[in-house]
Amino acid sequence: MRISADQFIDRPIESVFERLCGQYFVYQRVWDPSIIEIVPTGGSTISIGSHARVTRKTKNKVEQGESTIVAVEAPNGITVESNYPKNREIRRISCHRLNGGGTRLHVEIDSELHGIAKLVAPLALNLLEKALAYSLHVAKLAVEESDAPDHI
């Protein structure tokens, strides 16, 4: 199953990449409401092989998983592989510089589902894409707020 969404952010590509990709394990919890806790197992620098333990809530169930950065292309994006007991996800986060200024943030999530989830997923596809679009809106607000100049 694949879902995707875009968000336009009125900030330079470097700022968007820095917040959402360069600090992925910090900011993922801000814009992914299913994440209860994310604990990096190494330093805070994002590079290929960076890893974190993830606790998330899906429906009424809490599950433990792991996320690993498998590709980094600064300032254009990262690819993250997440493994949970009943599914595996590949998340591609990409940043695209816009001609008029600003950045297009694009996220694609490929999920490898098993069992009944595989049968039910197509029915929930539209709802999942709307949830992802809302999450990207929250990410936009986080980037714009953290990148705002200080006012006296």
C-alpha positions in Angstrom: 0.0 0.0 0.0 1.3 3.5 -0.9 0.1 6.8 0.4 1.5 10.2 -0.3 0.9 13.9 0.4 2.5 17.3 -0.3 2.8 20.5 1.7 4.1 23.8 0.6 6.2 25.6 3.2 7.3 29.2 2.9 10.8 28.6 4.1 14.1 27.8 2.2 14.7 24.2 1.4 17.7 24.1 3.8 15.4 25.1 6.8 12.8 22.5 5.9 15.5 19.8 5.5 17.2 20.8 8.7 14.0 20.5 10.8 12.2 17.6 9.3 15.0 15.4 7.9 18.2 16.5 9.7 16.4 16.2 13.1 14.0 13.5 12.0 13.9 11.6 15.3 13.1 14.8 17.2 10.5 16.2 14.8 8.8 13.0 13.8 6.9 12.9 17.1 5.6 16.5 16.5 4.0 15.7 13.1 3.1 12.0 13.5 0.3 11.7 16.1 0.7 7.9 16.3 4.1 8.2 17.9 4.1 8.1 21.7 7.8 7.9 22.2 10.9 7.9 19.9 14.3 7.2 21.4 17.4 7.5 19.2 19.9 4.9 20.0 22.9 6.9 18.8 23.8 10.6 18.6 21.4 13.3 17.4 23.1 13.6 13.9 21.1 12.0 11.2 23.1 9.8 8.8 22.7 6.5 7.1 22.3 3.9 9.8 20.9 6.3 12.4 18.4 4.3 14.5 15.6 4.8 17.0 13.2 2.7 19.0 9.7 3.8 18.4 6.5 3.3 20.5 3.3 4.1 18.6 -0.4 3.7 19.1 -2.5 2.4 16.3 -6.2 2.1 17.0 -6.3 1.0 20.6 -3.0 -0.9 20.5 0.5 0.2 21.5 3.3 -1.4 19.6 7.1 -1.2 19.6 9.2 -0.9 16.5 12.4 0.4 15.1 13.2 3.1 12.6 16.5 3.3 10.6 17.7 6.0 8.2 18.6 4.1 5.0 19.4 7.1 2.7 20.3 10.7 3.1 20.5 13.2 0.2 20.9 16.7 1.8 19.1 19.0 1.3 16.7 17.0 -0.8 15.5 14.3 1.6 15.9 11.0 3.5 14.5 7.5 3.4 13.5 5.8 6.6 12.7 2.1 7.1 10.4 1.3 10.1 9.7 -2.3 11.3 6.8 -3.2 13.5 5.5 -6.6 14.6 2.8 -6.6 11.9 4.1 -4.3 9.1 7.1 -2.7 7.6 7.1 0.9 6.2 9.4 2.7 3.9 9.0 6.5 4.3 10.5 8.8 1.7 10.6 12.5 2.7 11.8 14.8 0.0 12.2 18.6 -0.2 12.0 20.4 -3.5 13.0 24.0 -4.0 10.3 26.1 -5.6 11.1 28.7 -8.3 9.2 31.5 -6.5 10.8 30.6 -3.1 9.8 28.2 -0.5 9.8 24.4 -0.5 7.5 21.6 -1.5 7.6 18.9 1.1 6.6 15.5 -0.3 6.1 12.3 1.7 5.5 8.8 0.4 4.9 5.9 2.7 5.0 2.3 1.4 3.6 -0.2 3.8 4.0 -3.9 3.6 0.9 -5.2 5.4 0.0 -8.7 6.5 -3.1 -10.6 7.4 -6.5 -8.8 7.6 -4.7 -5.4 7.4 -3.9 -6.3 3.8 -7.6 -6.8 3.0 -8.9 -3.7 4.9 -6.2 -1.2 3.8 -7.7 -0.3 0.4 -10.9 0.7 2.1 -9.0 3.1 4.4 -6.6 4.6 1.8 -8.4 7.9 1.4 -8.6 8.4 5.2 -4.9 7.5 5.6 -3.9 10.1 2.9 -6.0 12.8 4.6 -4.3 11.9 7.9 -0.9 12.2 6.3 -1.8 15.5 4.7 -2.9 16.8 8.1 0.4 15.6 9.6 2.4 17.5 7.0 0.4 20.6 7.8 1.5 20.2 11.4 5.1 19.7 10.2 4.8 23.0 8.2 3.7 24.9 11.4 6.6 23.4 13.3 9.1 24.5 10.7 7.6 27.9 10.3 7.5 28.4 14.1 11.0 27.2 14.8 12.4 29.2 11.9 10.6 32.5 12.8 12.9 35.5 13.6 12.9 36.6 17.2 10.9 39.8 17.9 11.8 42.3 20.5 
